Amino acid sequence: MPQFTVNAQRFDPYKNFKFRIKWDGRYVAGVSKASALKRTTEVVKYREGGDPSSSRKMPGRTEYDAITLERGVTHDKEFEVWANKVWNFGSGLGAEVSLKDFRKDLIVELYNEAGQLAMAFKVFRCWVSEYQALPDLDANANAVAIARIKLENEGWERDYDIAEPAEPSFTEP
């Protein structure tokens, strides 16, 4: 069975460097790195007294790993504004957390080499558990300053409405 149904001539899997992140209906500017979407289901072992010496194994609770987003430091405030909804230092007693809207759903989109949307994943009920406004600063370094947020979430699913795009072919004149 071919790995690609629409583009049967394609053998190469998608690359990991063409992606976009969206929340609140807008693309987040400058995200250069996103950690993996990963879930782990615990194994529950069970054995009755009369069973052989080996245990039966059943699926237990499923946990979803946090997602880390990184981007170069700019004047865009999206990371900071969201992080401040979880904890806003100096905002006054009882106003440190925005209970109404500190969680967001987000979308992770993966594109093919031609820039066509190839697949998307919906990530549910995310909130910022870590926020790094600035990296270590070093006058002898030659690097980009990176801001980082860590997003706890309650699960994700692939958006199956996003179908494999028909990839363009180019002919020489």
C-alpha positions in Angstrom: 0.0 0.0 0.0 1.4 3.4 -0.9 2.2 5.8 1.9 0.7 8.7 0.0 -2.7 8.2 -1.7 -3.0 11.4 -3.8 0.7 11.7 -4.7 1.5 8.0 -5.4 4.9 9.0 -6.9 6.0 10.5 -3.5 8.2 8.3 -1.3 9.8 10.9 1.0 8.0 11.7 4.3 7.2 15.3 5.2 10.1 17.4 6.6 9.9 18.9 10.1 10.8 22.5 9.2 7.6 23.8 7.6 5.0 24.4 10.2 2.8 27.0 11.8 1.1 27.4 15.2 -2.3 29.0 15.5 -4.3 30.1 18.6 -7.2 32.5 19.0 -7.7 32.2 15.2 -4.3 33.8 14.4 -0.9 32.5 13.5 1.7 33.1 16.2 4.6 35.1 14.8 8.1 33.7 14.6 7.8 30.3 16.2 11.0 28.5 15.1 10.7 25.3 17.2 7.9 23.2 18.6 8.5 20.0 20.6 6.8 16.7 19.7 3.2 15.8 20.2 3.5 12.8 22.4 1.1 10.7 24.6 1.8 7.8 26.8 -0.7 5.3 28.1 0.2 3.6 31.4 0.2 -0.2 31.5 -2.0 -1.8 34.2 -0.9 -5.3 35.1 -3.4 -7.8 36.4 -3.1 -11.4 37.5 -5.7 -13.7 39.0 -4.5 -16.3 41.6 -5.0 -19.2 39.3 -3.3 -17.6 36.2 0.1 -18.7 34.9 3.1 -16.8 36.3 2.8 -14.0 33.7 0.5 -11.0 34.1 -2.2 -9.7 31.8 -1.6 -6.1 30.5 -4.4 -3.5 30.0 -4.3 0.1 29.0 -4.6 2.5 31.8 -4.5 6.3 32.1 -3.2 8.3 29.2 -1.0 11.3 29.7 -0.1 14.0 27.2 3.4 15.5 27.3 3.8 19.3 27.5 4.6 21.1 24.3 7.4 23.7 24.2 7.3 26.6 21.7 10.4 28.7 21.0 10.8 31.8 19.0 13.3 34.7 18.6 12.8 37.6 21.0 10.9 40.5 19.3 8.3 43.1 20.3 5.4 40.6 19.8 3.8 40.1 23.2 1.7 36.9 22.5 3.9 34.6 24.7 4.0 37.0 27.6 0.3 38.0 27.5 -0.7 34.3 27.6 1.8 33.5 30.4 0.5 36.5 32.4 -3.0 34.9 32.3 -1.7 32.1 34.4 0.4 34.2 36.8 0.6 38.0 36.6 3.1 39.3 39.3 2.0 42.5 40.9 -1.6 42.4 39.6 -3.1 42.5 43.1 -4.5 39.9 45.6 -6.9 37.6 43.8 -6.1 38.9 40.4 -2.9 36.9 39.7 -4.7 34.3 37.6 -7.2 34.8 34.8 -9.4 31.8 35.5 -11.8 32.8 32.7 -9.4 32.5 29.8 -6.0 31.1 30.8 -6.6 28.0 28.7 -6.5 28.0 24.9 -6.9 25.4 22.1 -4.2 25.6 19.5 -3.6 24.2 16.1 -0.2 22.8 14.9 -0.1 22.8 11.1 2.5 20.8 9.0 3.2 21.9 5.4 4.8 20.0 2.5 7.9 21.4 0.7 5.6 23.4 -1.7 4.0 25.2 1.2 0.7 23.3 1.0 -1.1 22.4 4.2 -0.5 18.6 4.6 -1.9 17.9 8.1 -3.0 19.6 11.2 -3.4 18.7 14.9 -5.8 20.3 17.4 -4.4 20.6 20.9 -6.9 21.1 23.7 -7.1 23.1 26.9 -3.5 24.4 26.8 -2.0 26.7 29.5 1.5 28.1 30.1 3.3 26.2 32.9 6.7 27.8 32.1 7.7 31.1 30.5 11.2 32.2 29.6 11.2 35.8 28.5 15.0 36.0 27.8 17.7 33.4 27.5 21.0 33.5 29.2 22.7 36.7 27.9 26.4 36.5 26.8 28.4 39.3 25.4 30.8 36.8 23.8 28.0 34.7 22.1 26.9 34.9 18.5 23.3 33.6 18.8 19.6 34.6 18.6 17.8 35.5 21.8 15.1 32.9 22.2 11.8 33.2 24.2 10.1 29.9 25.3 6.8 28.8 26.7 5.9 25.3 27.9 2.2 24.4 27.4 0.5 21.8 29.4 -2.5 20.3 27.6 -5.3 17.8 28.0 -4.9 16.0 24.7 -4.7 16.4 21.0 -6.1 14.9 17.8 -5.4 15.0 14.2 -7.8 17.0 12.0 -8.8 14.5 9.4 -10.7 17.2 7.4 -7.2 18.2 6.2 -6.7 15.9 3.2 -3.4 15.1 1.4 -2.9 18.0 -1.0 -2.2 17.3 -4.7 1.4 18.3 -5.1 2.2 20.6 -8.1 4.4 19.5 -10.9 6.6 21.9 -12.8 7.5 21.4 -16.5 10.4 23.1 -18.2 9.6 25.5 -21.1 
